[in-house]
Amino acid sequence: MSKKIFVTKPFLPPLDEYVKILEKIWSSKNVTNNGPFHQKFELELAEYLDVEYVSLLNNATTALLVAIKALDLKGEIITTPYSFAATAHSIVWNGLKPVFVDTDSYAGNLNPVKVEAAINDKTGGIVAVHNYGIPGDVYALKNISKEYNLPIIYDAAPSMGVRFKGESIFSLGDLSIISFHATKVFTTLEGGAIISSSLEMKKKIDRFKNFAIIDQENISGLGINGKMNEAESALGLLQLKYIELNICKRNDIYDLYTKALKSNKNVRLLTFPKFLKYNYAYMPVFFNGGIVPRDKVYQALKEENIICRKYWYPLLTDHKFYKNSKINDLTNARKLSNSVLCLPIYPDLDKKNIDLIIHVIEKVLG
Ligand SMILES: Cc1ncc(COP(=O)(O)O)c(C=O)c1O
């Protein structure tokens, strides 16, 4: 039996390059708490992302928790059902109430018309996602945010390197968060960050992630341990050398799939306008026939040891934990959820396997 192929595989730099850096950390004994690699990675990441301020955290879930706290959101928070559990969990974990609103029918981003219709006097903010790393109607959301005075946090977990109309995707919204989990385009094994646009906000975030410690004898309130350590920060610095090359390789793979599948009437693929520099974090395919052909293809690929993922099926609102939340009409999100399959995509996925995946899909769909 051939080796299993998963939907993604982390890119790791040459081990000897990392070991050289680890030796420095070992001899300095400076392993965490805003050490030199942490400071350097924050600066270099801000430069790469083309943003003002970066606060590194130990993962994006903590980043979401801290971002909500830092903006002091209250009441009901409008969010999407078409995402990873961490998006909604971060709202509930902060003692707030998620209100689930429908997405667009294209890539699964929040539908601004539905967002506006869901606003009431209890609404305290919006946690939107750049689904698959792709921005939705961000200008309409910005107008809503201004008009109703509602802060927006962008869960941009998979958006490393994405640019939109010449700007960093991370310059949108009040705060953005990113994930460096092993499933992401850019990994520090575990890790995340919050992107902010004022020094005052960065300092607030940095305090929250460090137990709200002011100095040796004072804390300012409730905080958490959300710090990234030196080994992860050093890996992040090293990974920055490879990110653009990895995005190019992903782009090539995305193009191979697209070329083969774009004329197939049974599926819909996402295409990107010139003004979007995408990172090809995902290769979603939407099956026009819905759940039946989608699941047939999933199963047929699984029999070949190719493990795809149905991101995002089921909807968050279909989990028992969220069933009794405030849920609006979710027609578009449900249609996407019932039809999506994300195919394997990572820099060293070889052409032989891509051809096999395409062949299996075509065989099942006839
Ligand atoms: C949309 C989204 N938000 C949040 C997270 C949580 O990130 P982390 O694993 O770094 O906590 C993930 C994925 O891992 C994600 O896909």
The ligand as an ORCA input file, in Angstrom:
! r2SCAN-3c Opt
* xyz 0 1
  C      -9.857     29.735     10.709
  C      -9.004     29.273     11.843
  N      -9.023     29.957     13.003
  C      -8.268     29.578     14.056
  C      -7.453     28.474     13.987
  C      -6.676     28.071     15.205
  O      -5.313     28.146     15.004
  P      -4.306     27.458     16.044
  O      -4.272     26.012     15.723
  O      -2.981     28.144     15.764
  O      -4.785     27.738     17.420
  C      -7.398     27.727     12.799
  C      -6.581     26.535     12.597
  O      -5.837     25.911     13.028
  C      -8.195     28.140     11.706
  O      -8.197     27.442     10.555
*
